[in-house]
Amino acid sequence: MTASNLKARMIVDKSFRISEIDERIYGSFIEHLGRAVYGGIYDPGHPTADEHGFRNDVKQLIRDLRVPIVRYPGGNFVSGYDWEDGVGPVEDRPKRLELAWRTLEPNYVGTNEFMRWAKDAGTDVMMAVNLGTRGIDAARNLVEYCNHPGGSRYSDLRKQHGFAEPHKIKMWCLGNEMDGPWQIGHKTAEEYGRLALETGKAMRLIDPSIELVSCGSSSTGMPTFPSWEAETLDHTYEVADFISLHQYYGNRDNDSANYLARGMDMDHFIHTVISTTDFIKAKKRSKKTMKLSFDEWNVWYHSNEADAKIDRNPWSVAPPQLEDVYNFEDALLVGSMLMTFLRRADRVKSACLAQLVNVIAPIMTEDGGRAWKQTIYYPYLHASVYGRGVSLKPVVDSPKYDAKDYTDVPYLDTAVVHNEEEDTLTIFALNRHLTEALDLTCDVRSFEGYAIEEHIVLENDDLKAVNTADSEKVAPHNKGASELKDGVVTGRLAKASWNVIRLRKRG
């Protein structure tokens, strides 16, 4: 197809509702890994550091993203973590050999410090418990420490540590990636299912209001996927509210057309997990529908070689691990992944971009120095800020292409959100074509009285362009070419571009 006839059509109607969007799909993740905590959010010597040592410049970038929830403290880290090491007077805390990433953990930041930081950053916390080296006792004691008002051993210990009011943590992960042989305390599906069930029961006895996430597969590539989901949920279905999904993508063979189709793989992953959970629902004759928590997702491959060198020199504090430098095409794929969540908003009710600062992250920092936005910051920002409300199901007619691993890939990748309270309609649109613009026609006649407010575009002639502290080569502009006439939006989506077309009701 040429530029003159590459066209896509959509119909968007306010009655074609998928679901109300749970804002927690715009969550993120901070693990005690690399410079995510030390040198990332926490840098006591930094010019912007607050009285507790947390960087205010980083906090502001996070507030701008409107991150609703942050998963903590891991990740692989949590499977060897003793939470008691991270509470009480900092000078009394032990330094531990951290086995997941083979570093030295000084425990300067622990549960209370992180909860204080999260409140100041305007976000809630999704707390993970250690089901690798520990189990029921440690988990129930942590819930008591965090959520019980007082008058008991661990709640009174929290008060002694200077936190009179409970943290009231709502969402809890029952371990992390327990299907993975790399995991400390790796378990079979039967072993994990039994332990997670009994741990969840004990945690709920202390605080019946909490929501629990049962571990799903670490990726679609696991040999036990999706039997792991079926076998573990056979135990945890009634105690858990969510099952987790994890997936990372890379463009190792430098095939950009194939890479930008990875959102289709993510959608298939979600579809398979939904099918599996619904089978267990039917098997148990349950009235509950399992929700999905896609609590690790991102692009991750750029830093693999550098990380291998660090692995050969272990036991340092906060080395620069997993510091992917993201390029423009990575931002396009991140946008596609976010739209996948929106189209599955009926079942995906939580998700965490992994991670938030320095470690495979949208925000990068220099120790003691500057902070800046990576390319992937922008689609994450746009989705989080403008993607709240009701997800609508558009009727799409788009030209398609075949890639190495995928067939019938639509050039137009899209998701639509109607915010009824603010009377706004947001069309997220990715043009996957690497060399040609895509002319879009969108019927929005059911949104009478609306007008185009802006058309944001993220584009760059160089798919490999990156942002650094010195140069922001990839940044959005609002000069997109679109108009609304007689209930129809027409616009041009530049080659390989991320677009946000925002409409608002007049008057």
C-alpha positions as CSV (number, residue, x, y, z in Angstrom):
1,M,0.0,0.0,0.0
2,T,1.1,3.5,-0.7
3,A,0.5,6.7,1.4
4,S,-2.4,7.6,-0.8
5,N,-4.5,4.5,0.0
6,L,-3.4,3.4,3.4
7,K,-6.7,4.0,5.2
8,A,-8.4,2.8,8.4
9,R,-11.9,3.3,9.6
10,M,-13.5,3.1,13.1
11,I,-16.9,3.4,14.6
12,V,-17.0,4.5,18.3
13,D,-20.3,4.4,20.1
14,K,-20.8,5.3,23.8
15,S,-23.1,2.2,24.2
16,F,-20.3,-0.2,23.1
17,R,-18.9,-0.5,26.6
18,I,-16.3,-3.0,27.6
19,S,-15.9,-2.1,31.3
20,E,-15.2,0.7,33.8
21,I,-11.4,1.0,33.9
22,D,-9.7,0.2,37.2
23,E,-7.1,2.9,37.6
24,R,-4.7,0.3,39.1
25,I,-3.9,-0.8,35.6
26,Y,-1.5,2.2,35.6
27,G,0.5,0.9,38.5
28,S,4.2,0.4,38.7
29,F,6.9,-1.5,40.6
30,I,9.9,-0.8,42.8
31,E,12.1,-3.7,43.8
32,H,15.2,-3.7,46.0
33,L,17.2,-4.2,42.8
34,G,19.9,-2.2,41.2
35,R,19.4,1.6,41.7
36,A,15.6,1.5,41.9
37,V,15.7,2.3,45.6
38,Y,19.2,3.4,46.5
39,G,20.2,6.1,44.0
40,G,16.7,6.1,42.5
41,I,13.9,7.2,44.9
42,Y,16.3,7.4,47.9
43,D,19.4,9.5,47.8
44,P,20.0,11.4,51.1
45,G,22.8,13.5,49.7
46,H,20.8,14.8,46.7
47,P,20.1,18.5,46.5
48,T,16.3,17.8,46.3
49,A,16.2,15.1,49.0
50,D,13.5,15.5,51.6
51,E,14.1,15.2,55.4
52,H,13.9,11.4,55.0
53,G,16.3,11.1,52.1
54,F,13.9,10.7,49.2
55,R,14.4,12.7,46.0
56,N,11.7,15.3,45.4
57,D,12.5,15.6,41.7
58,V,11.8,11.9,41.2
59,K,8.7,12.1,43.3
60,Q,7.4,15.0,41.1
61,L,7.9,12.9,37.9
62,I,6.0,10.1,39.6
63,R,3.2,12.4,40.7
64,D,2.9,13.7,37.1
65,L,2.3,10.1,36.0
66,R,-0.5,9.7,38.5
67,V,0.8,6.3,39.5
68,P,-2.1,4.7,41.5
69,I,-0.2,1.8,43.1
70,V,3.3,0.5,43.3
71,R,4.3,-3.1,43.9
72,Y,7.0,-3.6,46.6
73,P,9.6,-5.0,47.6
74,G,9.8,-7.5,44.8
75,G,10.1,-9.3,42.6
76,N,12.7,-12.0,43.0
77,F,14.1,-10.0,45.9
78,V,11.1,-10.8,48.1
79,S,11.6,-14.6,48.0
80,G,14.7,-14.2,50.2
81,Y,13.6,-11.2,52.2
82,D,13.1,-11.1,56.0
83,W,10.7,-8.1,56.4
84,E,11.9,-7.7,60.0
85,D,15.3,-6.6,58.7
86,G,13.7,-3.4,57.3
87,V,11.9,-2.1,60.4
88,G,13.1,-0.4,63.6
89,P,16.1,1.9,64.1
90,V,18.1,2.0,60.8
91,E,21.4,1.8,62.7
92,D,20.4,-1.6,64.2
93,R,19.4,-3.2,60.8
94,P,21.6,-5.9,59.4
95,K,23.3,-5.9,56.0
96,R,22.4,-9.0,54.1
97,L,23.7,-10.9,51.2
98,E,20.8,-10.6,48.7
99,L,20.7,-13.8,46.7
100,A,18.3,-13.0,44.0
101,W,20.5,-10.3,42.4
102,R,23.7,-11.1,44.4
103,T,24.1,-7.7,45.9
104,L,24.5,-6.4,49.5
105,E,21.2,-5.1,50.9
106,P,21.9,-2.4,53.6
107,N,18.2,-2.2,54.7
108,Y,18.3,1.6,54.9
109,V,14.8,1.6,53.4
110,G,12.2,-0.8,54.6
111,T,8.4,-1.1,55.0
112,N,7.8,2.1,57.0
113,E,10.1,4.3,55.0
114,F,8.5,3.0,51.7
115,M,5.0,3.6,53.0
116,R,5.9,7.1,54.0
117,W,7.4,7.7,50.5
118,A,4.4,6.2,48.7
119,K,2.0,8.5,50.6
120,D,4.1,11.5,49.7
121,A,4.3,10.4,46.0
122,G,0.5,10.1,45.9
123,T,0.4,6.3,45.4
124,D,-0.8,3.2,47.2
125,V,1.3,0.1,47.8
126,M,0.8,-3.5,46.6
127,M,2.8,-5.4,49.2
128,A,4.4,-8.8,48.4
129,V,5.1,-11.5,51.0
130,N,7.9,-14.0,51.0
131,L,6.7,-17.5,50.1
132,G,10.1,-18.6,49.0
133,T,12.2,-19.0,52.2
134,R,9.3,-18.2,54.5
135,G,5.6,-18.6,54.7
136,I,2.5,-18.3,56.8
137,D,4.0,-16.9,60.0
138,A,6.0,-14.2,58.4
139,A,3.1,-13.1,56.1
140,R,0.5,-13.0,58.9
141,N,2.9,-11.1,61.1
142,L,3.6,-8.5,58.4
143,V,-0.2,-8.0,57.8
144,E,-0.6,-7.5,61.6
145,Y,2.4,-5.1,61.7
146,C,1.0,-3.0,58.7
147,N,-2.8,-3.1,59.1
148,H,-3.8,-3.9,62.7
149,P,-4.7,-0.8,64.7
150,G,-2.9,-1.7,67.9
151,G,-3.0,-3.8,71.1
152,S,-1.1,-6.8,69.7
153,R,2.6,-7.7,69.4
154,Y,3.3,-6.6,65.9
155,S,0.9,-3.6,65.7
156,D,2.4,-2.3,68.9
157,L,5.9,-2.9,67.5
158,R,4.9,-0.6,64.5
159,K,3.9,2.0,67.0
160,Q,7.2,1.7,68.8
161,H,8.9,2.3,65.4
162,G,7.1,5.7,65.2
163,F,4.0,4.8,63.1
164,A,1.0,5.1,65.3
165,E,-1.6,4.6,62.6
166,P,-1.8,1.4,60.5
167,H,-0.7,1.6,56.9
168,K,-4.0,-0.1,55.7
169,I,-2.4,-1.8,52.7
170,K,-5.2,-3.2,50.6
171,M,-3.5,-5.4,48.0
172,W,-1.1,-8.2,48.7
173,C,0.9,-10.6,46.5
174,L,1.2,-14.2,47.6
175,G,4.9,-14.6,46.6
176,N,6.5,-13.9,43.3
177,E,7.1,-16.1,40.2
178,M,7.1,-19.3,42.2
179,D,7.0,-21.3,39.0
180,G,10.5,-20.2,38.1
181,P,13.6,-22.4,38.8
182,W,15.6,-19.2,39.3
183,Q,13.3,-18.3,42.3
184,I,14.7,-18.7,45.8
185,G,12.3,-21.4,47.2
186,H,11.0,-22.4,43.8
187,K,7.9,-24.7,44.2
188,T,5.8,-27.0,42.2
189,A,2.3,-26.0,41.4
190,E,1.0,-28.3,44.1
191,E,3.5,-27.0,46.7
192,Y,2.8,-23.4,45.9
193,G,-1.0,-23.8,45.7
194,R,-1.2,-25.3,49.2
195,L,1.1,-22.8,50.8
196,A,-0.6,-19.8,49.1
197,L,-4.0,-21.0,50.2
198,E,-3.1,-21.4,53.9
199,T,-1.1,-18.2,53.9
200,G,-4.0,-16.3,52.4
201,K,-6.4,-17.7,54.9
202,A,-4.2,-16.6,57.8
203,M,-3.7,-13.1,56.3
204,R,-7.4,-12.7,55.8
205,L,-8.2,-13.7,59.4
206,I,-6.2,-10.6,60.5
207,D,-7.7,-8.3,57.9
208,P,-10.7,-9.6,56.0
209,S,-10.7,-6.5,53.7
210,I,-7.4,-7.2,51.9
211,E,-7.2,-8.3,48.3
212,L,-4.9,-11.2,47.4
213,V,-2.9,-12.0,44.2
214,S,-2.1,-15.6,43.5
215,C,1.1,-16.2,41.4
216,G,0.5,-17.0,37.8
217,S,3.2,-18.1,35.3
218,S,6.3,-16.0,34.9
219,S,5.8,-15.7,31.2
220,T,4.0,-17.5,28.3
221,G,7.3,-19.2,27.6
222,M,7.3,-21.3,30.8
223,P,6.9,-25.0,30.0
224,T,4.3,-25.3,32.8
225,F,2.1,-22.5,31.3
226,P,-1.0,-22.6,31.5
227,S,-1.2,-25.8,33.6
228,W,0.4,-23.9,36.4
229,E,-2.6,-21.5,36.5
230,A,-5.1,-24.4,36.5
231,E,-3.2,-26.4,39.2
232,T,-2.5,-23.5,41.6
233,L,-6.0,-22.0,41.2
234,D,-7.5,-25.3,42.1
235,H,-6.2,-24.4,45.6
236,T,-6.3,-20.7,45.7
237,Y,-9.4,-19.8,43.7
238,E,-11.6,-18.9,46.6
239,V,-9.0,-17.1,48.7
240,A,-7.5,-15.1,45.9
241,D,-9.0,-12.1,44.1
242,F,-6.4,-11.9,41.3
243,I,-4.0,-14.1,39.4
244,S,-0.8,-12.5,38.2
245,L,0.7,-12.3,34.7
246,H,4.3,-11.3,33.8
247,Q,5.7,-10.7,30.4
248,Y,8.7,-8.8,28.9
249,Y,9.5,-8.2,25.2
250,G,12.6,-7.4,23.2
251,N,13.7,-6.7,19.7
252,R,16.8,-8.8,19.7
253,D,16.7,-9.7,16.0
254,N,16.1,-6.1,15.0
255,D,12.8,-6.8,13.2
256,S,10.7,-3.8,14.0
257,A,7.6,-4.9,12.2
258,N,7.5,-8.1,14.1
259,Y,8.4,-6.3,17.4
260,L,5.5,-3.8,17.1
261,A,3.1,-6.8,16.7
262,R,4.0,-8.1,20.2
263,G,0.8,-6.6,21.6
264,M,-1.0,-9.4,19.9
265,D,1.0,-11.9,21.9
266,M,0.1,-10.1,25.1
267,D,-3.6,-10.2,24.2
268,H,-3.3,-14.0,23.5
269,F,-1.6,-14.4,26.9
270,I,-4.5,-12.6,28.6
271,H,-7.1,-14.6,26.6
272,T,-5.5,-17.9,27.6
273,V,-5.3,-17.0,31.3
274,I,-9.0,-15.9,31.3
275,S,-10.0,-19.2,29.7
276,T,-8.0,-21.1,32.3
277,T,-9.5,-19.2,35.2
278,D,-13.0,-19.6,33.9
279,F,-12.5,-23.3,33.6
280,I,-11.6,-23.5,37.3
281,K,-14.6,-21.3,38.1
282,A,-16.8,-23.8,36.3
283,K,-15.1,-26.7,37.8
284,K,-15.6,-25.4,41.3
285,R,-19.1,-24.1,40.5
286,S,-18.0,-20.8,41.9
287,K,-19.9,-17.5,41.6
288,K,-16.7,-15.5,41.7
289,T,-14.9,-14.3,38.5
290,M,-11.1,-14.2,38.9
291,K,-9.5,-10.8,38.1
292,L,-6.1,-10.4,36.4
293,S,-3.2,-8.5,37.8
294,F,-0.5,-8.0,35.0
295,D,1.9,-6.9,37.7
296,E,5.1,-7.2,35.7
297,W,5.3,-6.0,32.1
298,N,7.7,-3.9,30.0
299,V,10.4,-4.0,27.3
300,W,13.5,-5.6,28.7
301,Y,16.6,-6.7,26.7
302,H,18.9,-3.7,26.2
303,S,20.8,-4.2,29.4
304,N,21.4,-8.0,29.3
305,E,25.1,-7.8,28.3
306,A,25.9,-5.2,30.9
307,D,24.1,-7.2,33.6
308,A,26.2,-10.3,32.8
309,K,29.3,-8.3,33.7
310,I,27.9,-7.2,37.0
311,D,26.9,-10.8,37.8
312,R,30.6,-11.7,37.8
313,N,31.4,-9.1,40.5
314,P,28.7,-9.6,43.2
315,W,28.0,-8.2,46.7
316,S,28.1,-4.5,46.0
317,V,25.4,-2.1,47.2
318,A,23.0,-0.9,44.4
319,P,25.0,-1.5,41.3
320,P,23.5,-0.3,38.0
321,Q,21.5,-3.4,37.1
322,L,18.8,-3.8,34.4
323,E,19.3,-0.2,33.2
324,D,17.7,-0.5,29.8
325,V,18.1,2.7,27.7
326,Y,14.8,2.8,25.8
327,N,14.4,3.9,22.2
328,F,11.5,5.3,20.2
329,E,10.2,1.9,19.0
330,D,10.1,0.7,22.6
331,A,7.8,3.6,23.4
332,L,5.5,2.5,20.6
333,L,5.3,-1.0,21.9
334,V,4.7,0.2,25.5
335,G,1.8,2.2,24.1
336,S,0.5,-1.0,22.4
337,M,0.7,-2.9,25.6
338,L,-1.2,-0.3,27.5
339,M,-4.0,-0.3,24.9
340,T,-4.2,-4.1,25.3
341,F,-5.0,-3.6,29.0
342,L,-7.7,-1.1,28.0
343,R,-9.3,-3.5,25.6
344,R,-9.3,-6.2,28.3
345,A,-10.5,-3.8,31.1
346,D,-13.3,-6.2,31.9
347,R,-10.8,-8.6,33.4
348,V,-7.4,-6.9,33.8
349,K,-8.0,-4.8,36.9
350,S,-4.4,-4.2,38.0
351,A,-1.1,-3.9,36.2
352,C,2.4,-2.8,37.1
353,L,5.0,-1.3,34.6
354,A,8.2,-2.9,35.8
355,Q,9.9,-0.9,37.0
356,L,9.5,2.8,37.9
357,V,13.0,4.3,38.4
358,N,16.4,3.2,36.9
359,V,15.6,-0.5,36.6
360,I,13.9,-1.1,33.2
361,A,12.1,2.2,34.0
362,P,10.5,5.3,32.4
363,I,12.5,7.5,34.9
364,M,16.3,7.6,35.0
365,T,18.6,9.3,37.5
366,E,22.2,10.2,38.1
367,D,23.4,9.5,41.7
368,G,23.4,12.9,43.2
369,G,22.5,14.5,39.9
370,R,19.8,14.8,37.2
371,A,16.6,12.9,36.6
372,W,15.0,12.5,33.1
373,K,12.2,10.9,31.2
374,Q,12.9,7.9,29.0
375,T,11.0,7.5,25.8
376,I,8.5,5.0,27.4
377,Y,7.5,7.7,29.9
378,Y,5.3,9.4,27.5
379,P,2.8,6.7,26.4
380,Y,2.6,5.7,30.1
381,L,1.8,9.3,31.0
382,H,-0.8,9.7,28.3
383,A,-2.6,6.4,29.2
384,S,-2.6,7.1,32.9
385,V,-3.8,10.7,32.7
386,Y,-6.3,10.4,29.8
387,G,-7.2,6.7,30.0
388,R,-9.6,6.8,32.9
389,G,-13.3,6.2,32.7
390,V,-15.1,3.5,30.5
391,S,-13.3,1.5,27.9
392,L,-15.2,1.3,24.7
393,K,-15.1,-1.3,22.0
394,P,-14.4,0.3,18.6
395,V,-15.4,-1.4,15.4
396,V,-12.2,-1.3,13.4
397,D,-11.5,-1.8,9.7
398,S,-7.7,-1.6,9.1
399,P,-5.3,-2.8,6.5
400,K,-3.0,-5.6,7.8
401,Y,0.4,-7.1,7.3
402,D,2.2,-10.3,8.1
403,A,5.3,-10.4,10.3
404,K,7.7,-13.2,11.2
405,D,5.7,-14.5,14.2
406,Y,2.3,-13.0,13.5
407,T,-0.2,-12.9,10.6
408,D,-3.0,-10.3,9.9
409,V,-1.5,-7.6,12.1
410,P,-3.6,-4.5,11.9
411,Y,-1.6,-1.4,11.0
412,L,-4.0,0.5,13.3
413,D,-3.7,-0.5,17.0
414,T,-6.3,1.4,19.0
415,A,-8.2,1.7,22.3
416,V,-10.9,4.2,23.2
417,V,-11.9,5.7,26.6
418,H,-15.0,7.7,27.5
419,N,-14.8,9.7,30.7
420,E,-18.4,10.4,31.5
421,E,-17.7,12.7,34.5
422,E,-15.4,15.0,32.4
423,D,-17.3,14.6,29.2
424,T,-14.2,13.6,27.3
425,L,-13.5,10.9,24.7
426,T,-9.9,9.8,24.1
427,I,-8.8,7.8,21.1
428,F,-5.4,6.1,21.5
429,A,-4.0,5.1,18.2
430,L,-0.7,3.5,17.0
431,N,0.3,3.4,13.4
432,R,2.4,0.3,13.0
433,H,3.4,1.0,9.5
434,L,7.2,1.8,9.5
435,T,7.2,4.0,6.3
436,E,3.7,5.2,5.5
437,A,1.2,7.5,7.2
438,L,-2.3,6.1,7.9
439,D,-5.4,8.1,7.2
440,L,-7.9,7.5,9.9
441,T,-11.7,8.0,9.7
442,C,-13.6,7.6,13.0
443,D,-17.4,7.8,13.3
444,V,-18.2,9.4,16.7
445,R,-21.8,10.5,16.0
446,S,-23.1,9.2,19.3
447,F,-20.9,11.9,21.0
448,E,-23.0,14.9,19.9
449,G,-21.7,18.3,20.8
450,Y,-18.0,17.1,21.2
451,A,-15.1,18.9,19.7
452,I,-11.4,18.0,19.2
453,E,-9.3,19.5,22.1
454,E,-5.9,18.3,20.9
455,H,-4.1,15.6,18.9
456,I,-0.9,14.5,20.7
457,V,1.7,12.8,18.6
458,L,4.9,10.9,19.6
459,E,7.0,10.5,16.4
460,N,10.6,10.3,15.3
461,D,12.3,9.4,12.0
462,D,14.8,7.2,13.9
463,L,13.2,4.2,15.6
464,K,16.4,3.8,17.7
465,A,16.4,7.4,19.0
466,V,16.8,7.6,22.8
467,N,16.6,10.2,25.5
468,T,19.4,11.1,27.8
469,A,20.0,13.6,30.6
470,D,21.5,15.9,28.0
471,S,19.2,15.4,25.1
472,E,15.5,14.6,24.8
473,K,15.2,13.4,21.2
474,V,11.8,11.7,21.8
475,A,9.1,13.9,23.1
476,P,5.4,14.4,22.2
477,H,3.9,17.4,20.5
478,N,0.2,18.5,20.1
479,K,0.3,19.4,16.4
480,G,-1.4,16.3,15.1
481,A,-3.5,16.7,12.0
482,S,-7.2,15.8,12.8
483,E,-10.6,17.4,12.6
484,L,-14.2,16.7,13.5
485,K,-17.0,17.4,11.1
486,D,-20.5,16.1,11.0
487,G,-19.8,13.5,13.7
488,V,-16.7,12.1,11.9
489,V,-13.1,12.5,13.0
490,T,-10.6,12.5,10.2
491,G,-6.9,12.5,10.9
492,R,-3.5,11.4,9.6
493,L,-1.4,9.2,11.8
494,A,2.3,9.6,10.9
495,K,4.4,6.6,10.1
496,A,5.3,4.6,13.2
497,S,3.6,7.0,15.6
498,W,1.7,7.0,18.9
499,N,-1.3,9.3,18.8
500,V,-3.8,10.6,21.4
501,I,-6.8,12.3,20.0
502,R,-8.8,14.0,22.7
503,L,-12.4,15.2,22.3
504,R,-14.4,17.2,24.9
505,K,-18.1,18.2,25.0
506,R,-18.6,21.9,24.4
507,G,-20.5,24.1,26.8
